[in-house]
Each structure stands twice: as structure tokens, then as C-alpha cells.
Amino acid sequence: MEVACHMFALKPGKANLGGTGDPQGYFDLAKKSLLKDPTAFLDKMIKYDKENITDKCVKNVRNIIDKPEFSLEDVRKANQAMEGICKWAMAMMKYYDLLKIVNPMREKVAEMNAQLAIVRKDLAEKLAKLKAVEEKLGLLEATYQEKLETEQRLQAKIDDCNLKLERAGKIISGLAGEKQRWTETVDRLGKEYDHLIGNCLIAAGMTAYSGPFTAQFRQALEKEWYEKIVELGVKIAPNITMKEILEDPVQTKTWTANSLPSDNLSIENAIIMFKSRRWPLMIDPQSQANKFIKNLARDPEEARSGIDTCKMSEPTLLRNLELAIQFGKWFLIENVGEELDPALEPILLKQVDKSGSLRLGDKSIPWNNDFKFFLTTTIPNPHYAPETQVKVSILNFAITPFGLEEQMLNLFIAIEMPDLQKKKDEIVQRNA
């Protein structure tokens, strides 16, 4: 136990002296410090700092184990556990002797590693400088190549500009007679700009409120609003109408080619139908609007995915609506009554959430911007509640004697004066 005490640098005190057979007190000291917890003692032996054994410790231990009378055989006979401690101490002494040989070698290795690190550092610096030079060289080569390409591109632009100048000269020479028309167009657009606010008031008011009324009432309404706007001092074009402001003659030509009646009322209805933010509900006793929508939807430039038609009483109405919304089809509901199904309200109000979906019933349907929704009724004079009127744009397609006169006049011109009609169509196409 004296060896163990020396290994762990334990010195006996006065309290450890005086024991029988233990004059120096090492056994008593070991018993109280080491043997009271064998597990901890074993752990200390395992984790012993063998790299830093002191010379004093080695001297004290070797003074014991190097004595001629010291024998492991005698220790084993006395106590097998003591034999293990002695073997451990002797192993530590051998390790100490090996360190005397190995440590100088370790120091040499550390010195060589330090030198190697310096050399590697120098090498890294040289490689970094080499890389920087290579990168600069690559950058210069890239810049040179870029300049060459720029030169070629600029030369191509010069050639292109010369060609365009030559063509422009020919065009200017050929269009010298258009100068007067262009000057007149600039003057007209300048005046239209001055009248923009008043014109927009007429167009917006008629689009929002005139849909349910007949042609005569619309004309009276436009006249009254025009007089009021002039009275308030707002600039407005003389005798302007909603049709003059919003009509696209080429688009109107497409509409009339697809069975839209050619009278002003029908054309105004079509303008409101496609300009208003609310879906149209068309009063259509003669099915003119119904026929027009179906024919127009056959044009792939107008309706990419075609059109589906359905009646309000059909059980598959909502299912067909879901598919039309998802795939961007036009959808026409025919023969609507005076009350609308509450299930249509999310569509009428366009309740599309931030994710781009519309909730119809208990389903969330992706909204396709190509989707358009139309409703028609054959009731000649329906009565819709105010809460219904604010959700749709009601349009009156019912034929009146005044509207019929206009349609007959247009038809008469097309049949009896085809040259005049052809000239009109050519002017429309040229202005477009």
C-alpha cells in the first residue's frame, strides 16, 4: 500500500502513525483514502495521469520495488489484490522509462511538424498568389473576349440601324401624305385628354347603372348626365356617349359576326357585358343574347376552352360549374328565374382568396382567370330584389320597336348597299 500512496502522492500524517505492523502509517492512510471506496480507487488507477509522473514518485516507488527482498510472489501470497496494485505500479514505471525515450522523439516530431506547417503556409501563399494571377489572367481573357463580342454586336447594330434608316426613309417618303391625318389625330387626342374626366363619368355611370333600361331611356339618361356635368363645369366632349368612349370597332365587328344584333342597344349591352366587373344577367326573351354568347364562345381567341351551358334546375349544375372554374371555361346558365340560387353567391361576388381559390359549397376550387359566367332569363319583365341587382350586371336584350328599326336598317344597308358596307368594314380594319 506504500507504493499506492507514493503513486497518488499521499503522505501519512500523525493520525496514521502507531498502527501494529504499520510504523510509517501508509496502510492506515491507504485504508482511509483509497480502500474505503474500491470502485473509485480502481477508477483513479484507470485514469491515472501517466504522462506526468514525477521523478520523486518514481524514486520513492523504485526504492521499494527494486529492493532484493521485494517479490511479486510474496505479495500474491499475502494478498492477490495487492499483487494487481504492484503490477500496475511496475507498469507505470516501465511507461515512465519509455517516455524518457519517446518524449525526445515527440519533441522532434513536433519541431518537424512546426517546420512542415511553415513550409505548407509558404506553399499556400505561393499557390494563392498563383491562383490570383491565373484568375486575373482569366478575367483579362474574358474581358478581351467580351470586348470582341461587343464590337461584333455594335457592328451588327450599326448595320441594322443603317438598314432601318434606309427603310425608314422609304416609309417616310411613302407616308408623306399621312402627315395631315396624324396632325389631326394628335389634336383629337389632346382634346380627348382634356375631356377625359367628363367622358369617364359618362362611361362609368352608363356601365354601372344603364344595363336594365331600354335604348330611349338610356339616351335620356346620358343627356341628363351630360347636362349636369356641363353645369358643374367639368370638361366633357360635346354630345359624347358611352358607346363612343368604350367601343372598339374591330371587336364590335367580331361580335356582330357572331350573331350580336347590330343596333346600338345590343352593342352597348355587349360593351357593358365585357367591361363590367360584375357577371351579366341578361333579360333575353328572344334568346338573342343566348345565341350570341354561344356563337362567340366557339372562337378560340375569345374562349380558349369553349363553353358549357346548363339550366338552373339541373342537378349537375354545381359540379359543371366547378369544372368550368377550374379549367377556365365560359359557363352559361339559361332560363334563370327571379331568384338566384344562394350557392352561386361566391361566384357572383368573385370571393377568391389569397391562394387563388374559390370556395363553392364545401370545396375549394382553383380559380382560372379565363373563366367567364353568364346568366340569361326569358322572362320579359322580371323583378329582381335589390340584393340580387348589386351582385350582377342586369342587361336588357329585349327587342323594342326602336331597336328592331335599327336592326332592319343595318340589314337593309348590308343587302341593298353592299359596297357601302364593304367600305365601312375596310375603314374599321385600316383604323385598327
Secondary structure, 3 states (H helix, E strand, C coil): CHHHHHHCCCCCCHHHCCECCECCCHHHHHHHHCCCCHHHHHHHHHCCCHHHCCHHHHHHHHHHHCCCCCCHHHHHHHCHHHHHHHHHHHHHHHHHHHHHHHHHHHHHHHHHHHHHHHHHHHHHHHHHHHHHHHHHHHHHHHHHHHHHHHHHHHHHHHHHHHHHHHHHHHHHHHCHHHHHHHHHHHHHHHHHHHCHHHHHHHHHHHHHHCCCCCHHHHHHHHHHHHHHHHHCCCCCCCCCCHHHHHCCHHHHHHHHHCCCCCCHHHHHHHHHHHHCCCCEEEECCCCHHHHHHHHHHCCCCCCCCCEEEEECCCCCHHHHHHHHHHHCCEEEEECCCCCCCHHHHHHHCCCECCCCEEEECCEEEECCCCCEEEEEECCCCCCCCHHHHCCCEEEECCCCHHHHHHHHHHHHHHHHCHHHHHHHHHHHHHHC
